[in-house]
Amino acid sequence: MHVETHGHQLEVTPALRDYVDTKFQKLARHFDRPLDVRAQLSVDKPQHKAEATVLVAGKTFHADASAADMYAAIDQLTDKVDRLLVKHRKKVVDHHRGESPARDGTFG
């Protein structure tokens, strides 16, 4: 997994960079292939904003989150990206090959 962390009018400290890296490492469990993640952190005066673009096997996903604290915004962002990846993985997996009432004769 490759994670790039950039700041928009914000200095990205090593602690913030490590926090983003550790939060996005849990997303690698969804796919066997490595993910490319580009995270951008910024501050709109009352709110802290975190955005991410994730590249997965030809697909691009984008999510953003804002909160009063940068760490809370990163947490919300990783939760959103996690839900996007789970939804995409469910679409990719062929659910029609599994068990169904029509196939095992219990339908009807």
N, C-alpha and C positions, 0 to 999 in steps of 0.2 A: 504494500500500500504506500502510495506516495502522497504526502500531504504538504501543500504549500500554504503558508499563512502570511497574509499581507495586511497592512494597516492603511486605512485611508484617513490621512491627517491624524494619525495615531501611531505612537511608537509601540511596536509589538515587543513586549519584554520576553525574556526566556521563559518565565513562569507561565505567561499566556500561551506561548508557542507550545510548551510541554502539555499544558492543559488541553489545548485543541488536539494535539497529536494523540493523547491517551483517550479522549472522548471519541475520536473518529476511528481508532483502532478496533473498537467493538463492532464497527460496521463491516469489517472484513469477513465476519463469520457467515454472511449471507451468500457470498460468491467465492468460487475457487480462484477465479482470476483476480489479479491485483486491481485495485481501484485507484483512480486518480482523483484527488480532492483538492479544490482550490477554495480556501476560506478567506474572506475579507472581513475585517473588523473595522468599525467606524463608530463615531460618536455624533449623534444629533442631539444637541445640548441636553434636553431632559432624558433622552433615551440612549441606550447603547444598542448598536445594531450589529448583527452577525449574519453574513450571507455565505452560502456555499454552493459550489457547482461540482457535481460528481459525474465522472465519466465511467460508464460501465458497458463494456462490450458494444460500442457503437451507439449507446443511448446516453443522453445528457439529462441530468436532473438538477433542478435549481430550487433552493429553499432559502428563506430568510426569516429572521426572528429578531424581535427587539424587546428589551426589558430595562429595568432601572439599573441593573448591574451587568457588567460584561460577562461574568461567569454564568449568570442566569440566562443570558441571551444565548451563550454557547450551548448550554444544556438544552434549551428549547429547540435550538437549531439541530442538534444531533438527534433529538427525538423525532423531529419532522423528517429529516433525511432517512432515519431508520424506518419510519412508516412508509415513505416513498419506495424504499428498496424492497421491503416486505411485499408491498402491493405489486411491484414489478415482478418479483420472483414468483408470486402466485400466478401471474399472467403467463410467465414463461413455462412453468411446470404444467404438463398436460394432465389435468385432473380427470379427463375422460377415461384414462386407463386404469383408474383405481376401482375400488368396489362401488357398485351402485345397485339399487334395488332392481333395476331393469335387467342387469346382467346375471344376478345370482338367483332370479326367479321368485323373489319375495314381493315383487311389485304386483299390485292388482288384486 
